[in-house]
Amino acid sequence: MTITDETIDYVGILAKLELSPEEKEQAKKDMSDMLDYVSKLNELNTDGVEAMSHTFPYNNVFREDVVVNGDDRENMLKNAPEQKDGCYKVPKTFD
């Protein structure tokens, strides 16, 4: 794949970089080298290789979601400045 001046200008805009003409030429060479290196991966025989999302075994490390305090509505409403029908009463925010 050939990297053009337009590609470098576009990447510069995305990265918010101001590149001198020499830096643009170096960036073109570097990007081209990177793409050539990555394209070598297409040469690998991946038949029979299972797709994976991680390089190591991934297990859910979160704890089970267990309710420990239950429904304690009475105590929660004790601190409410106003309540109505077992709920917090708040001022209107719009008409």
C-alpha positions in Angstrom: 0.0 0.0 0.0 1.3 3.4 -0.9 1.0 6.3 1.5 0.2 9.6 -0.2 0.7 13.2 0.9 -3.1 13.4 1.3 -3.0 10.5 3.8 -0.2 12.1 5.8 -2.1 15.5 5.8 -5.3 13.7 6.9 -3.5 11.8 9.7 -1.8 15.1 10.7 -5.3 16.8 11.0 -6.6 13.9 13.1 -3.6 13.9 15.4 -3.5 17.7 15.5 0.1 17.7 14.2 1.8 20.4 12.2 4.5 18.6 10.2 7.3 20.2 8.3 7.9 18.8 4.7 10.8 16.8 6.0 8.7 15.3 8.8 6.0 14.5 6.3 8.4 12.5 4.1 9.7 10.7 7.2 6.2 9.9 8.3 5.3 8.6 4.9 8.3 6.3 5.0 7.6 5.1 8.5 3.9 4.4 7.8 4.8 2.6 4.7 7.3 0.4 6.6 4.7 -0.3 9.3 2.1 -1.4 6.7 4.6 -3.6 4.9 5.5 -5.2 8.2 1.9 -5.8 9.1 1.1 -7.2 5.6 3.6 -10.0 6.3 0.9 -11.4 8.7 -1.1 -12.3 5.6 1.5 -14.8 4.7 0.9 -16.9 7.8 -1.2 -20.1 7.5 -4.0 -19.7 10.0 -6.1 -22.7 8.9 -7.4 -24.5 12.0 -6.4 -21.7 14.4 -9.3 -20.7 16.6 -10.1 -17.0 16.8 -9.5 -15.4 20.2 -10.1 -12.0 21.8 -7.4 -12.3 24.4 -3.9 -13.8 24.5 -4.6 -15.3 27.9 -7.6 -17.1 29.5 -10.2 -14.6 30.4 -12.6 -15.3 33.2 -15.2 -13.1 34.9 -13.5 -11.8 38.1 -16.6 -10.0 39.4 -18.4 -11.2 42.5 -22.1 -12.2 42.3 -24.5 -9.4 42.8 -26.2 -10.2 46.1 -28.6 -7.9 47.9 -27.5 -7.5 51.5 -29.7 -4.7 52.9 -33.0 -5.5 51.3 -36.0 -3.1 51.2 -35.5 -0.7 54.1 -37.8 2.0 52.9 -38.9 3.1 56.4 -35.3 4.0 57.5 -34.4 5.6 54.1 -37.5 7.9 54.3 -36.7 9.0 57.8 -34.0 11.4 56.4 -36.2 12.7 53.6 -37.2 16.4 54.1 -40.6 15.6 52.5 -42.3 12.4 51.6 -45.5 11.4 49.9 -47.0 7.9 49.5 -43.8 6.2 50.7 -41.6 8.1 48.2 -39.3 11.1 48.3 -41.1 14.4 47.4 -39.0 16.8 45.4 -39.7 20.3 44.0 -40.9 20.5 40.4 -38.1 21.2 38.0 -40.4 22.5 35.2 -44.1 23.2 34.6 
